[in-house]
Amino acid sequence: MRALPLLLALAALAQDQEPTYAVDRSILRPPVVPSEALCPTRHDSPKVWVERGEAHGLSAGEAIGAARRAALEALQDKVCAGIETTPRCLAARRNIAPFGPGQWERRGARGWACASVSIDEAVLNSKPRDLQKLDADLSALAAALGAGPLQLLPPTWKSTGCSAGEPGAHLHTLLLGKLAGVLPAESDAPATLVRLELSVAGGLVAVAVAGRAPGATAWVPLGALTFPADLFQLTPDDARICPADTGLPQSDQPGAGGLTIQLFAVGEGGLYCEGETVSPRIELSGPARLRLYSVESQGQGFRVWPHQPEDDRVYSPAEPPRLPAFTAMQAPDGGDSRLVVAAFPADIALDPAAFCRLPAPLDSRALPGAPALASATFHVLPAGERLCLGRGDPSVTGAGRSHAAAAMSQAPVCPNTR
């Protein structure tokens, strides 16, 4: 995640710059012949499906990674056969593995690479009952939920409150597909929030489902389901992939006097693609002054709003803030990003509005005045990923990401976190 004004500037810069072209004489050379040993196209067993991909890149790691993603996309298309929202496809995605080390050759100003991936047909056929049961359980859950307007929140890990990543996004998509057949027609009536919390233990993934009615503060259990963890190659360690923000609450937290706040900033299932627009929205239960923070996966935090004095004022339910939209960029280590909003009582003294880097990891316990807290955790994928086909904008990645990282490192340090 990057600073709001910086991201907007980067997006505008990427659109305004005219492209430049360099002559690449490598195209006059004979094409590289892929090595069957390094980038195989077949396996000793006819039951193993293999796919090879090719790509270009300035470094071996970058180019081989891009080639392997191309191979993964092609192999998943074959496995899914045009039906991408089924448990079988999720199982395929989680079980496709690299096959061979890959190959990279320097070709003038750029490099060429190939890489292969494979999946054993037995993996897809060994657990048909498990796949069928998960599909049936999701159908039953959708039928139980489909009584009124719903807003399905991105799935999170129960132990940390952080994004459940790709498996959670797929479950979110599967459940939305089931709900489409049972939910009533769209209306302007307030929606019940529905959350899915995942945990991994004893070889099983447990999904706890809870709902919060409009105007309520308590979450009410609505159901649960389980499926084998090895169906999608999940382990307890997956639940620990989370920002290093132990000083933050794992769920929305009321503030002094019962003040509550909600933050809505979620992509499809908690995933954004680089280049997509993130449009956070806040709802308040009472008057408050606000601070919006961005926390990256290694705990580095920034106070990102308000950064203009005219925005630093008391807001109310009738007059909520209009937060600026910004462009999603992947965290430096590829981990989760988290937005956190704090609603302070109107009479609490706060530092002047400014965009700045926090002097220490954000710890809600150190904030003055017992503010109400809410957060949204999500994951940003490169625009070329399989889930991002047709989404995002590759023009803001690459050099744009590096420029943003450099600019963020030059952000001034906040005097305090408030």
Secondary structure, 3 states (H helix, E strand, C coil): CCCHHHHHHHHHHHHHCCCCCCCCHHHHCCCCCCCCCCCCCCCCCCCEEEEEEEEEECCHHHHHHHHHHHHHHHHHHHHHCCCCCCHHHHHHHHHCEECCCCEEEEECCEEEEEEEEEEEHHHHHCCHHHHHHHHHHHHHHHHHHCCCCEEECCCEECCCCCECHHHHHHHHHHHHHHHCCCCCCCCCCCCEEEEEEEEEECCEEEEEEEEECCCCCCCEEEEEEEEEHHHCCCCHHHHHCCCCCCCCCCCCECCHHHCCEEEECCCECCEEECCCEECCEEEECCCEEEEEEEEECCCCEEEEECCCHHHCCCECCCCCCCCCCEECCCCCCCCEEEEEEEEECCCCCCCCCCCEECCCCCCHHHCCCCCEEEEEEEEEECCCCHHHCCCCCHHHCCHHHHHHHHHHHCCCECCCCC
